[in-house]
Amino acid sequence: MENITNWFTYVNDNFEYILEETINHARIVLIVIALATVTSVLLGVLIQRRPVARAVVLALSGIVLTIPSLALFALFIPVVGIGNPPAMLALYLYALMPVLRNTVTGLDSVSPAVVESAKGMGMSSTQQLLRVRLPLAWPVIMAGVRISSLMTVGIAAIAILVGGDGLGSYIQGGLTRFGLPNSENSVWAGVVFTVLLGLVLDIAFAIFQRFSTPRGLRA
Amino acid sequence: MTTEQQSPGQQAREPKIRLDKVGKTYPGTKVAAVEELSLDIHEGEILVLVGPSGCGKSTTLRLINRMIEPSGGRILLDGEDVTKVNPDKLRRRIGYVIQQIGLFPHQTIAQNIETVPRMLGWDKQKAKARSEELLGMVGLDPERYRDSYPKALSGGQAQRVGVARALGADPDIMLMDEPFGAIDPITRERLQNEFLRLQGELRKTIVFVTHDIDEAIKMGDKIAILGERSTIRQIDTPERILAYPVDDFVDDFIGTGSTIKGLNFLKVSSLALTDYPTLEPGGTAEAGRAALQDTGREWLVQLDENRTPVRWIHADGLDSADHERGEPVGDLLHSQDTLFHALELMVQSASGETCVVDDAGAFVGVVRMADLAKAIRRAQYEARMHYEQMERQS
């Protein structure tokens, strides 16, 4: 009990800094998710009807997820230096897979009869995609975006190891001086605010998902 | 055997749709899915493509709007070769209805119907007026359905919207691929009837695919019976196909009862009615006997004040009390009724004979089973003569 009060005091005293790192953390996640979503939707559209490319790309995007995050972060240091860039590049690669897979699944789930009638009415392939196939796949794509965002919020805490910003600094900072005053409070602050950020982003995306889904598709 | 035939008047007219040796062979296969097919469809006519499943009738239909690109031949609309034009622009000129309907679930019903008009650049007001008009035309209240989404519709209602959407930009040509195939029988019949009524006003040129010969007979001005690889086994009016199937394949396909189905196309007015002696209201037994003696028959028809038949009276029953003698005549036939209806009434009536009345309800004669048999034989004879004459000409 005393520990908890102690922790709240710590958070209260450092709130400004914790908030700043939370915002940095959120910024990294949102930029990564935006870029990954755009790439994945484009890539998903390209591969969905091409069986070979589809199998290869989906497999690759899955394999990326199995690369240990610390290694992946470090791998990019020679390429883009230290700081946020290598972290964001690694997070971007992780975030691709859920959105990509859901884009393909979402496009698969569009009724062939609907596409047939769109084509039969004289819609070009681009019109079919933009007016019919993507709007119908959208709820599934958004579900992928939400998974990616939760995942990225968690992994982004490692960005500190390659010199990046974010709540990872509290976890890392606490761990390196473990046993010293406030070290445990620092770790817990990093963890709790990371989790809170994940929840807030997920709720925000859920609301966005609801309002960006065409009314005829809402349950 | 391919038999395309037209009356001389039709030959002069340019067909609305002409398929000129159109075929489809998929890459990597040796056998054609659709063998070179030549076919004329005239303005305002419903041509039904009917055949066993897998015969390529849907493929043939989809060749017309190039949903499937033909591997050979030409498609002419109003004499214009559309085989090489932009396929999307071509499809905007042709209404297309499919069995699975394929309404856009994320758009309102009005938006669905306005799809093609908006693509063609109609302004909002004009497109909206059109979608409301079309909803009314297919029997859906615009106020109620305009802003709902397809998920709110039953299967029958959804296909009404499907038809309205295909009519969106008022195309001259409609392609319909088993449009009523997935709808329950009662609703299907209602949709068929309403569609025929609509077609009576709109006079679109329609190619209609079905596997159901009864639907083909009902909907078609002409029917093309297709065999394997979409080869035409017989193409003609439903009545002539029923009266004279050209070979065993067609005969098997139209199945048993084709003669009876053919009765749907013959009218009571085409029959030579049998004359019967009648008895005026209040006529005496003596008057009746005299009438019977003149004609040599055993039954006469009792009329009422309007000369409407009321009872059959046998010679032996003339002397009994006025209101109990004889038997009621049952339902009456009118000259515009079909012989199918006549047959139904005859089967129900005790005597196998049914009275025919004019529009005012006055007795004009009697139809007997033998008259039906004669009418059927005459229709069969005429159809056979027609084909023999065609053969001599070619």
Interface residues (C-beta under 8 A of the other chain):
Chain A: S111 P112 A113 V114 V115 E116 S117 A118 K119 G120 M121 G122 M123 S124 Q127 V132 P135 L136 P214 R215 G216 L217
Chain B: N65 M67 D88 K89 L90 R91 R92 R93 Y96 I98 Q100 I101 G102 L103 F104 P105 H106 Q107 T108 T115 V116 M119 Y149 P150 K151 G162 R165 G168
